[in-house]
Amino acid sequence: MRNNNWIHHASALLAIAVLGGCTTFSSDGGFATVQEAAQTHLKKEVNWLKNGDDGKAAAVQIDTLLASPLSVDDAIQIALLNNRGLQAAFAELGIAESELVQAGRLKNPGFSFSRATSGDEISIERKLIFNVLSLITIPFALEIEERRYEQAKLRAALDMLQIATETRRAYFAAVAAVELRACLDQVMQAAEASAELSRRMVRAGNWGKLHELREQVFYAEVAAQSARANQMAVSARERLTRLMGRWAGQAAFKLPARLPDLPAQPEATGDIEAKALRERLDIRMARQEIQGLARSLGLTQATRFISVLDIGYLRNSETGKPRETGYEIELQIPIFDWADARIAKAEHVYTQATHRFAETAVNARSEVRESYHAYRTAFDLARHYRDEIVPLRKRISEENLLRYNGMLISVFDLLADARAQMTSVSAYVEAVRDFWIADAELRLAMLGKSMPASGLSARAAAVPASGGEPQH
């Protein structure tokens, strides 16, 4: 009867061990969550490059996208396929899944063998040891690792969205730098013509030296600003190149000459705070962390008195004596360590996580409010330049041209007006750039931790204000 009970218990343990070993790797490695986020929020494809064939397929797709002038959607798609930092972040999925699979597997049993001799007598001892505590805690450990695995999926999706946002910002900054450089080139041409004309006027005796010096210093200042604008254009392009994961020899891509036009109306997001609390991935990650820690705290409390529980099967033989069989149980006695420190630590970690979750929610609401205000301000400012300032500058230029044709103003006045008009056009380009960057930041703020605001006052290339023009 006792033998039957022993066989029954051993069979039950074996069945549980087999079931525990059934935890296996998934077919997609958890990457479906990232792909779904890319399709839902970006309408883009994202791949996990695990081998050379994946890299070759991505390279073919990238070459196709680079065959024509690069659009913002093409730049984002290339970054999602080729950014190496993002690919490294995807490896965290594999690490988290490996830990999940490991948590579902039993610890290997231990086996010991000893052989002793005493004269003609031989004593052999065999022992098979199995960790029972690891068997009992497998369901708890699996649940904890499953939550961590889900967190890893959301973190990978958020990393992907952040790379897309950074690429969007870098793209608009690079295109704006090209457009601003073109505007500054026109100012440079006008300043050069004005400086050359002033030299001739002085040689002819029709102008004083002070007028020539004013024109010369303006030309020199514009030349310095042109060099700065060229460098900023190179830097903006290189940042975009890095985000797309292109090598130096692969950096040849063509950008459009100007930024996209403003949308007809700004986006109406409705209750952006409630939407952010529902959809932000960092909030979902924090919520899962709290749930996992709560479960971990329960496991710590449940096993506070038992940290070692081993069962061993014995089979001993000795010369001239019947074979001995049996079992032994090893249980740690809580005399010095009552696990109160471990429980206190787990409780503090859980409390810390709840406060961080509350902080994340508070920050999320604030970030989306700030991002939307920046978005609307950037839109209104760009529209103001487009509808008010630039048209007024154009009308002034047309009036000055009529006055010049009627010999009422000099050519220097006409050139100064052209410079003022290009200054307003440059400011409009910067306002449009800031709008599209604010749009990218708002998109990310609705989905995860927002990036630092760029600031509406940032300028990619400064040109002299109208108040700094030469006076005649």
C-alpha positions in Angstrom: 0.0 0.0 0.0 2.8 2.3 0.9 4.6 1.5 -2.4 1.4 2.4 -4.3 1.1 5.7 -2.5 4.7 6.5 -3.3 4.2 5.6 -7.0 1.0 7.7 -7.1 2.8 10.8 -5.7 5.8 10.3 -7.9 3.5 10.1 -11.0 1.8 13.3 -10.0 5.2 15.1 -9.6 6.3 13.7 -13.0 3.1 15.0 -14.7 3.6 18.4 -13.2 7.2 18.4 -14.3 6.2 17.5 -17.8 3.5 20.3 -17.9 6.0 22.8 -16.6 8.4 21.8 -19.4 5.7 22.6 -21.9 6.3 26.4 -21.7 7.8 27.1 -25.1 8.8 30.1 -27.3 6.1 31.8 -29.3 6.2 31.9 -33.1 6.5 35.7 -33.3 8.5 36.3 -30.1 6.0 38.9 -29.0 6.7 41.1 -32.0 3.0 41.1 -33.1 2.3 43.9 -30.5 5.0 46.1 -32.1 3.7 45.4 -35.6 0.1 46.2 -34.5 1.2 49.5 -33.0 3.0 50.4 -36.2 0.0 49.7 -38.3 -2.5 51.3 -36.0 -0.7 54.5 -35.2 1.7 54.9 -38.1 0.3 52.9 -41.0 3.8 51.5 -41.4 5.6 48.2 -41.6 8.2 47.2 -39.0 10.5 44.2 -39.2 12.7 42.5 -36.7 16.0 41.7 -38.4 17.0 38.4 -37.0 19.3 37.1 -39.8 21.0 38.1 -43.0 18.0 37.3 -45.2 15.8 39.7 -43.2 18.5 42.4 -43.7 18.6 41.8 -47.5 14.9 42.0 -47.8 14.8 45.3 -45.9 17.7 46.7 -48.0 15.7 46.0 -51.2 12.7 47.8 -49.8 14.9 50.7 -48.6 16.5 51.1 -52.1 13.0 51.3 -53.6 12.0 54.1 -51.2 15.2 56.1 -51.9 14.7 56.0 -55.7 12.6 59.1 -55.5 12.7 62.3 -53.4 12.3 61.3 -49.8 8.9 62.0 -48.1 8.4 62.0 -44.4 6.5 58.7 -44.6 9.4 57.2 -46.5 11.9 58.4 -44.0 9.9 56.9 -41.1 9.5 53.6 -42.9 13.3 53.4 -43.6 14.0 54.1 -39.9 11.6 51.4 -38.8 13.3 48.9 -41.1 16.9 49.9 -40.6 17.5 51.8 -37.3 20.0 49.6 -35.4 19.2 51.1 -32.0 15.6 50.1 -32.6 16.7 46.6 -33.6 18.7 46.4 -30.4 15.6 47.3 -28.4 13.7 44.5 -30.1 16.2 42.1 -28.7 14.7 42.9 -25.2 11.6 41.0 -26.4 13.7 37.8 -26.9 15.3 38.3 -23.5 11.9 38.7 -21.7 10.4 35.7 -23.5 13.4 33.6 -22.6 12.9 34.5 -18.9 9.2 33.6 -19.2 10.0 30.2 -20.7 12.7 29.6 -18.0 10.2 30.5 -15.3 7.9 27.7 -16.5 10.5 25.0 -16.3 11.5 23.0 -13.3 14.9 23.1 -11.8 16.9 20.1 -12.8 17.0 17.3 -10.1 20.3 16.6 -8.3 22.0 13.2 -8.1 24.7 12.2 -5.7 26.7 9.0 -5.6 29.2 7.9 -3.1 31.2 4.6 -2.7 33.2 3.7 0.4 35.2 0.7 1.3 36.1 -0.7 4.7 38.3 -3.8 4.4 36.3 -6.2 2.2 33.1 -4.3 2.7 31.8 -1.9 0.1 29.1 0.8 0.9 27.3 2.5 -2.0 25.0 5.4 -1.5 22.8 6.9 -4.2 20.6 10.0 -3.8 18.2 11.8 -6.2 17.1 15.2 -4.9 14.2 17.3 -6.2 13.4 20.9 -5.3 9.7 20.8 -4.3 9.5 24.5 -3.6 10.3 25.4 -7.2 7.5 23.2 -8.3 5.0 24.9 -6.0 6.0 28.4 -7.0 6.0 27.8 -10.8 2.4 29.2 -11.3 3.3 32.3 -9.4 6.6 32.8 -11.2 4.9 32.3 -14.6 2.3 34.9 -13.9 5.0 37.4 -12.8 7.1 36.7 -15.9 4.1 36.9 -18.2 3.4 40.4 -16.9 7.0 41.4 -17.5 6.8 39.9 -20.9 3.8 42.1 -21.7 5.6 45.1 -20.4 8.5 44.3 -22.7 6.1 44.2 -25.6 4.7 47.6 -24.8 8.2 49.0 -24.2 9.3 47.8 -27.6 6.3 49.4 -29.2 7.0 52.6 -27.4 10.6 52.6 -28.5 9.4 52.1 -32.1 7.0 55.1 -31.8 9.7 57.3 -30.3 12.1 56.4 -33.2 9.3 57.3 -35.7 8.7 60.6 -33.9 12.4 61.5 -33.8 12.6 60.7 -37.5 9.6 62.8 -38.3 11.2 65.8 -36.4 14.6 65.3 -38.0 13.0 65.1 -41.5 11.1 68.4 -41.1 14.2 70.0 -39.6 16.3 68.9 -42.5 13.8 70.0 -45.2 13.4 73.4 -43.4 17.2 73.8 -43.3 17.2 73.3 -47.1 14.5 75.8 -47.6 16.0 78.4 -45.2 19.3 78.0 -46.9 17.7 78.8 -50.3 16.0 81.9 -48.7 19.3 83.0 -47.3 21.0 82.5 -50.7 18.6 85.1 -52.1 19.4 87.5 -49.3 23.0 86.9 -50.0 22.6 87.7 -53.7 20.8 91.0 -52.9 23.4 92.0 -50.3 26.2 91.2 -52.7 24.6 93.3 -55.5 24.0 96.1 -53.1 27.6 96.0 -51.8 29.0 96.0 -55.3 26.8 98.9 -56.4 27.8 100.9 -53.4 31.5 100.5 -54.3 30.8 101.8 -57.8 28.8 104.7 -56.4 31.7 105.7 -54.1 34.2 105.5 -57.0 32.0 107.7 -59.1 31.7 110.2 -56.3 28.0 109.9 -55.9 28.0 108.3 -52.4 29.8 108.8 -49.2 32.1 106.3 -47.5 29.6 105.7 -44.6 26.9 104.4 -47.1 29.4 102.0 -48.6 30.5 100.7 -45.1 26.9 100.0 -44.2 26.4 98.0 -47.3 29.7 96.2 -46.8 29.0 95.2 -43.2 25.6 93.9 -44.1 27.0 91.7 -46.8 29.7 90.4 -44.4 27.1 89.6 -41.8 24.9 87.7 -44.3 28.0 85.8 -45.5 28.6 84.6 -41.9 24.9 83.6 -41.5 25.0 81.7 -44.8 28.0 79.6 -43.5 26.1 78.9 -40.3 23.0 78.0 -42.3 25.0 75.6 -44.4 26.4 73.9 -41.3 23.0 73.6 -39.7 21.6 72.0 -43.0 24.5 69.5 -42.9 23.8 68.7 -39.2 20.1 68.3 -39.8 20.7 66.0 -42.8 23.2 63.9 -40.8 20.8 63.4 -37.9 18.2 62.1 -40.3 20.8 59.9 -41.9 21.6 58.4 -38.5 18.0 57.7 -37.6 17.5 56.0 -40.9 20.6 53.8 -40.2 22.4 54.7 -43.4 26.2 54.4 -43.8 28.3 57.2 -45.2 28.2 55.6 -48.7 24.5 55.2 -48.4 23.7 58.7 -47.4 22.8 60.0 -50.8 19.1 60.7 -50.7 17.2 63.7 -52.1 15.0 65.9 -50.0 12.2 68.1 -51.3 12.9 71.8 -51.7 10.2 73.0 -49.4 8.1 71.9 -46.4 4.5 70.6 -46.8 1.8 73.2 -46.7 -0.2 73.7 -43.5 -3.4 71.7 -43.1 -6.6 73.5 -43.8 -7.6 73.3 -40.1 -5.8 72.2 -36.9 -6.6 68.7 -35.6 -9.4 68.5 -33.1 -8.5 65.8 -30.6 -11.5 66.0 -28.3 -10.8 65.0 -24.7 -7.1 64.5 -25.1 -6.4 63.8 -21.5 -8.9 60.9 -21.3 -7.7 59.6 -24.6 -4.1 59.7 -23.4 -4.9 57.9 -20.2 -6.5 55.1 -22.2 -3.9 54.8 -25.0 -0.5 55.8 -23.6 1.8 52.8 -23.5 3.8 54.0 -20.5 0.7 54.1 -18.4 -0.2 50.6 -19.5 3.3 49.5 -18.6 3.1 51.1 -15.2 -0.2 49.5 -14.5 1.1 46.1 -15.4 4.2 46.7 -13.2 1.9 47.3 -10.2 -0.1 44.2 -10.8 3.1 42.1 -11.1 4.6 43.5 -8.0 1.4 42.9 -6.1 1.5 39.3 -7.1 5.2 39.1 -6.2 4.5 40.5 -2.8 1.9 37.8 -2.2 4.5 35.2 -3.2 7.1 36.7 -0.9 4.6 36.6 2.0 3.5 33.0 1.2 7.1 31.7 1.2 8.5 33.7 4.1 9.2 30.7 6.3 10.2 28.3 3.5 13.1 29.1 1.2 14.5 25.6 0.9 12.3 22.5 0.5 14.0 19.5 -1.1 12.9 15.9 -1.3 15.4 13.2 -2.0 15.0 9.5 -2.9 17.6 7.2 -1.3 18.9 3.9 -2.5 21.9 2.5 -0.5 23.6 -0.9 -0.7 26.3 -2.4 1.5 28.2 -5.6 1.2 26.4 -8.5 3.1 23.4 -6.4 4.0 19.9 -5.9 2.4 19.5 -2.9 0.1 18.2 0.2 1.8 15.6 2.5 0.1 13.8 5.5 1.3 13.5 9.3 1.1 14.7 12.4 2.9 13.3 15.9 3.3 15.4 19.0 3.7 13.6 22.0 5.2 15.3 25.3 6.2 14.5 26.3 9.8 13.7 30.0 10.2 15.7 30.7 13.3 17.9 33.7 12.4 16.1 35.0 9.3 12.3 35.3 9.5 12.1 37.0 6.1 10.7 40.2 7.5 13.4 42.2 5.6 12.4 40.6 2.3 8.7 41.3 3.0 9.5 44.9 4.0 11.5 45.4 0.8 8.7 44.0 -1.4 6.2 46.2 0.3 8.3 49.3 -0.2 8.9 48.4 -3.9 5.2 48.0 -4.4 4.5 51.4 -2.7 7.2 53.0 -4.8 5.5 51.6 -8.0 2.1 53.0 -7.0 3.5 56.4 -6.5 5.4 56.3 -9.8 2.2 55.1 -11.6 0.3 58.2 -10.1 3.2 60.4 -11.2 3.1 58.9 -14.7 -0.7 59.6 -14.9 -0.3 63.2 -13.7 2.6 63.8 -16.1 0.7 62.3 -19.0 -2.3 64.7 -18.5 0.1 67.6 -18.3 2.2 66.6 -21.3 -0.7 66.2 -23.6 -2.2 69.6 -22.5 1.2 71.2 -23.1 1.8 69.5 -26.4 -1.6 70.4 -27.7 -1.2 74.0 -26.7 2.2 74.1 -28.5 0.6 72.5 -31.5 -2.2 75.1 -31.7 0.1 78.0 -31.1 2.5 76.8 -33.8 -0.5 76.4 -36.2 -1.9 79.8 -35.5 1.6 81.4 -35.8 2.4 79.8 -39.1 -1.1 80.7 -40.4 -0.5 84.3 -39.3 2.7 84.5 -41.2 1.1 82.9 -44.3 -2.1 85.0 -44.3 -0.9 88.3 -42.9 2.8 89.0 -42.8 4.0 87.5 -46.0 1.2 88.9 -48.2 1.8 92.4 -46.7 5.5 92.1 -47.4 4.7 91.1 -51.0 2.4 94.2 -51.4 5.1 96.5 -50.0 7.5 95.0 -52.5 5.1 95.6 -55.4 4.5 99.2 -54.3 8.3 99.8 -54.1 8.8 98.4 -57.5 6.3 100.8 -58.9 8.0 103.6 -57.0 11.3 102.5 -58.4 10.0 102.4 -62.0 8.7 106.0 -61.4 12.2 107.0 -60.2 10.9 107.8 -56.7 13.2 105.5 -54.8 16.7 104.3 -55.5 17.9 100.8 -56.3 19.3 100.5 -52.8 15.8 101.0 -51.4 14.5 98.3 -53.7 17.3 95.9 -52.6 16.7 96.6 -48.9 13.0 95.8 -49.4 13.8 92.5 -51.1 15.9 91.6 -48.1 13.1 92.5 -45.7 10.7 90.3 -47.7 13.0 87.4 -47.6 13.4 87.8 -43.9 9.6 87.4 -43.5 9.6 84.4 -45.8 12.4 82.8 -43.7 10.4 83.4 -40.5 7.3 81.8 -42.2 9.4 78.7 -43.1 10.5 78.4 -39.5 7.0 78.7 -38.3 5.8 75.9 -40.6 8.7 73.8 -39.5 7.8 74.4 -35.8 4.2 73.4 -36.6 5.1 70.1 -38.1 7.5 69.3 -35.2 4.8 70.2 -32.7 2.5 67.9 -34.6 5.0 65.1 -34.2 5.4 65.8 -30.5 1.6 65.8 -30.0 1.3 62.4 -31.7 3.9 60.9 -29.3 2.4 62.6 -26.3 -0.9 60.8 -27.0 0.9 57.5 -27.0 3.8 57.6 -24.6 6.3 59.7 -22.8 6.6 62.9 -24.8 9.9 64.3 -26.0 11.4 67.7 -25.0 9.6 70.5 -26.7 11.6 72.1 -29.5 10.4 75.7 -28.7 8.7 77.9 -31.1 11.5 80.5 -30.9 14.1 78.1 -32.2 15.7 79.2 -35.5 17.5 77.0 -37.9 19.2 80.0 -39.6 18.9 83.6 -38.5 18.7 86.5 -41.0 18.9 90.1 -40.1 15.7 91.7 -39.0 14.3 94.7 -40.9 15.4 97.0 -38.1 19.0 95.9 -38.9 19.0 96.9 -42.5 21.1 99.7 -43.9 19.3 103.1 -43.9 19.6 105.4 -46.7 
